[in-house]
Amino acid sequence: MEPVIRFTKVTLGYGRTPVLRDISFEVHAGEYFGFAGPNGAGKTTIVRAILGTLKPLAGTVRVVMPSGSRVRFGYVPQRDTVDYVLPYTVEEIVMMGRYRQMGILRRPGEADRAAVRKSLDHVGIRDLRGVSFRELSGGQKQRSLIARALASEPDVLVLDEPTNGMDLSSRISILDLIRQLHSNDRLTVIMVSHLLDDVANHVGRLAIVEKGFFQVGTVEEVLTGPNLSMLYGMPVDVRRVGGRMVILAGGDDDWR
Amino acid sequence: MTGVEIVRTILEEFPYALYGSIMVGTLCAFLGVYIVAKRVVFLGAVLTQVSVMGLALTFLPLFPVPHTLGSLIITLGTVVIVSRMLTGKKVPKDAVLGIVFVTSIAVRILVMQKAARVEASEIENLLRGDILFVTPGLFYLMAGAFAAASAVHLLFFKEFTYISFDAETARTQGFNAAGWEVGFYLIAGVVISFATHMVGDIFVFGFLVIPPVAAMLLVRRVTGIFVVSVLIGLCAPPVGLYLAFLFDLPSSPAIVGVASVVLAGAWIVSLARKR
């Protein structure tokens, strides 16, 4: 089966300065794919190249649906990149996801309003539609941004650090929602996270990203103690507890 | 003068002052909502000073163009350069704006010293703008430019608000975010340049900031903020002009003073709401 996304010996960077060199990987339709690695490793840079907002310095990026049509991305940015000065309501923000379909000079029609209602229902925040986005909790904000991405009727959902800065219950709740979107709606999902636990227990395959290091494979292949120890420059152990993968860092001998 | 006489004097002898100040007040109050939301309030002050510098440069033999055109050319040229620098990461935004601000003032002072054609006081009067002496020709030229700017903003309201809220995601949806940003700053440049020539820098900068902030304190919906800001921009100029005549005050500071009183009222209302 043809992949939806294929990177072949791609070098990425800003200006003339490469951040990542010669990376190759594929993401297939229906897959739940993760990018993990330390902050500043270049994960968001890869996402920008996938989304087409960053041109590669070298190599080939191919992004096309198996049917040959253009891939529609639903992008969920990091929450702190959006503007909090103006009090947009949740509904207004989710409607922004429809702007591409609406086209220039058009106002929202009934189809757009229906798509917004459906997206709000899907992520369980219809009752918050009239509430100002900036007054929401972290988890509610994330659901709003996911609803906006869904309103654009995407082929691929791309989430950049979706659980960053959240409390435990919000984090679990958001990860469950993303898993449902993948399994129930058969959405192709790409998640970027520096939180290894999030990636380890949810994605099917992943890429570990660090400057000068890029490895792709299944969770079991990539998230190994030696790999992670080399990546983070400290002893890291990977265990299974109650069927879940747990990553232990810092050389806690009592655990070993 | 009685109140009725003041109103009659304004309407009969200074109609372009009234209509011009309302026009500038409403459009600056509208654009100001974006400027405050984008956290580039200082840009308003910078562009007014760049516009004034542009006017000053037209007094030099090296730049022999009409005052309004000279101001427009210099302002738009600066907008193109500064908008690129504002999206870069090497130099902080406020540092870029600070450099342009202080350079504009320095150039203006130097030009005023060396412009031999007219008295420095005449230049200073022109640079400050005087609402009471807006000519019909200038008024209609500005009205055309302001109508065009308003039309662009109303037609592309959803695009401008989207880019302002979340440029990164808009870019992933195929919007040319950088293009829309430059477009916004160019329109702001045209409006600020013309408006500064017409009513002066204090009025323009005041209405780019004060009505939007007052509206943000009073209203909790984005569309409502635009509406209330424009209403303040619409109502404060005639009240300020009236008070300027009544108490024999300079018109621009009086109008800005009225807007500031509205802002103070809005602040008190917002404090009362919190309790």
Interface residues (C-beta under 8 A of the other chain):
Chain A: L51 G52 T53 F73 Y75 P77 T81 V82 D83 V85 L86 P87 Y88 T89 E92 I93 M96 Y99 R100 M102 I104 L105 R107 S132 R148 S152 V158
Chain B: V33 V36 A37 K38 R39 L155 F156 K158 E159 T161 Y162 S164 F165 D166 E168 T169 A170 R171 T172 Q173 G174 F175 M216 R220 R221 V222 I225
